Amino acid sequence: QVQLVESGGGLARPGASLRLSCTASGFTQFPFDYYSMAWFRRAPGEEREFVSYIEYNNKTDYADSVKGRFTISRDNAKNLVFLEMNSLKPEDAAVYYCGARNHLNYVVASSLRITNTMDFWGEGTLVNVSS
């Protein structure tokens, strides 16, 4: 069973940076590089929302709210996905979740923006942004 573990969350001041990591393991049928990876977040009292994805072929996409500030990347040799978050704002505070979806399970990449299409989820890491 695929497992995803997020790390790197914490408290940051507005304007600061944080780097989230997602460590993936348990790939028995398909290797990590078959999977497109995504970050979602859920702020208190809000629904889980799309942040960014990186496809198996390294194509990326971002929510408008983070475009130009966040960068997603992956290291297939180490089964890692990163989310570099710069110029943090108070509204970025949320629990950040890593998701994985086998690219054989979708046709249109934009479907990776939809919360309930992920094959696997991590437990999340908390990001607080406050002065």
Phi, psi and omega per residue, in radians:
Q1 nan 2.299 3.121
V2 -1.198 2.351 3.061
Q3 -2.140 2.429 3.111
L4 -2.152 2.271 -3.140
V5 -2.229 2.061 3.126
E6 -1.560 2.625 3.065
S7 -2.677 2.939 3.070
G8 1.795 -0.081 3.108
G9 -1.234 2.978 3.131
G10 2.808 -2.827 -3.133
L11 -1.746 2.281 3.095
A12 -2.341 2.644 3.072
R13 -1.461 2.694 3.042
P14 -0.934 2.347 -3.122
G15 1.599 -0.227 -3.124
A16 -1.456 -3.110 -3.108
S17 -2.186 2.644 2.987
L18 -2.451 2.654 3.083
R19 -2.142 2.021 3.088
L20 -1.606 2.566 3.076
S21 -2.179 2.606 3.037
C22 -2.245 2.021 3.140
T23 -1.728 2.153 -3.080
A24 -1.897 2.484 3.129
S25 -2.642 2.997 3.057
G26 1.490 0.409 -3.126
F27 -1.469 1.900 -3.090
T28 -1.929 -0.678 -3.102
Q29 -1.588 -0.777 3.132
F30 -2.226 2.437 3.132
P31 -1.278 2.922 -3.090
F32 -0.938 -0.655 -3.034
D33 -1.314 0.015 2.951
Y34 -1.413 -0.268 -2.984
Y35 -1.738 2.356 2.894
S36 -1.510 2.472 -3.026
M37 -2.085 2.562 -3.102
A38 -2.458 2.706 2.977
W39 -1.996 2.335 3.017
F40 -2.185 2.915 3.074
R41 -2.551 2.716 3.083
R42 -2.386 2.022 3.073
A43 -1.451 2.751 3.137
P44 -0.952 2.244 3.106
G45 1.353 0.073 -3.101
E46 -2.020 2.923 3.035
E47 -1.409 2.739 3.047
R48 -1.127 2.355 -3.105
E49 -2.260 2.683 3.133
F50 -1.206 2.448 3.057
V51 -2.017 -0.955 -3.070
S52 -2.879 2.702 2.963
Y53 -2.404 2.729 2.994
I54 -2.287 2.112 -3.107
E55 -1.306 2.980 3.099
Y56 -1.014 -0.484 -3.114
N57 -1.711 0.251 3.072
N58 1.292 0.169 2.990
K59 -1.274 2.472 -3.064
T60 -2.183 2.823 3.067
D61 -2.658 2.702 -3.089
Y62 -2.410 2.631 2.955
A63 -1.172 2.586 -3.130
D64 -1.010 -0.575 -3.073
S65 -1.185 -0.319 -3.102
V66 -2.081 -0.109 -3.085
K67 -1.034 2.300 -3.125
G68 1.558 -0.241 3.129
R69 -1.985 -0.589 -3.099
F70 -1.868 2.573 3.075
T71 -2.340 2.221 3.095
I72 -1.775 2.515 3.107
S73 -2.648 2.950 3.134
R74 -2.521 2.674 3.076
D75 -2.186 1.706 -3.058
N76 -1.183 -0.490 -3.139
A77 -1.165 -0.468 -3.094
K78 -2.000 0.112 -3.137
N79 0.975 0.820 -3.100
L80 -2.146 2.578 2.995
V81 -2.253 2.441 -3.109
F82 -2.122 2.658 2.961
L83 -2.299 1.845 3.087
E84 -1.506 2.089 -3.071
M85 -2.013 2.014 -3.138
N86 -1.986 2.842 3.110
S87 0.850 0.884 -3.065
L88 -1.095 2.531 3.125
K89 -2.094 2.729 3.100
P90 -0.949 -0.576 -3.131
E91 -1.284 -0.093 3.034
D92 -1.448 -0.166 -3.134
A93 -1.104 2.206 -3.078
A94 -3.103 2.998 2.893
V95 -1.533 2.212 -3.108
Y96 -1.781 2.273 -3.084
Y97 -2.039 2.463 3.043
C98 -1.731 2.375 3.106
G99 -2.253 2.679 3.132
A100 -2.297 2.450 3.091
R101 -2.475 2.214 3.107
N102 -1.116 2.267 -3.063
H103 -1.168 -0.269 3.062
L104 -1.289 -0.217 -3.091
N105 -1.663 0.098 3.081
Y106 -2.565 2.804 3.127
V107 -1.937 -0.755 -3.066
V108 -1.803 2.152 -3.073
A109 -1.063 -0.559 -3.110
S110 -1.080 -0.316 3.092
S111 -1.156 -0.303 3.101
L112 -1.200 -0.248 3.093
R113 -1.358 -0.198 -3.043
I114 -1.617 2.246 -2.999
T115 -0.995 -0.805 -2.958
N116 -1.546 0.341 3.120
T117 -1.771 -0.097 -3.126
M118 -1.237 2.518 3.081
D119 -1.406 -0.596 -3.095
F120 -2.461 2.650 -3.141
W121 -2.323 2.611 2.925
G122 -1.571 3.136 -3.099
E123 -1.508 -0.280 3.080
G124 1.759 2.751 3.046
T125 -2.366 2.402 -3.009
L126 -1.543 2.283 3.051
V127 -2.044 2.145 3.035
N128 -1.970 2.383 3.103
V129 -2.205 1.938 -3.064
S130 -2.754 2.581 3.077
S131 -1.591 nan nan
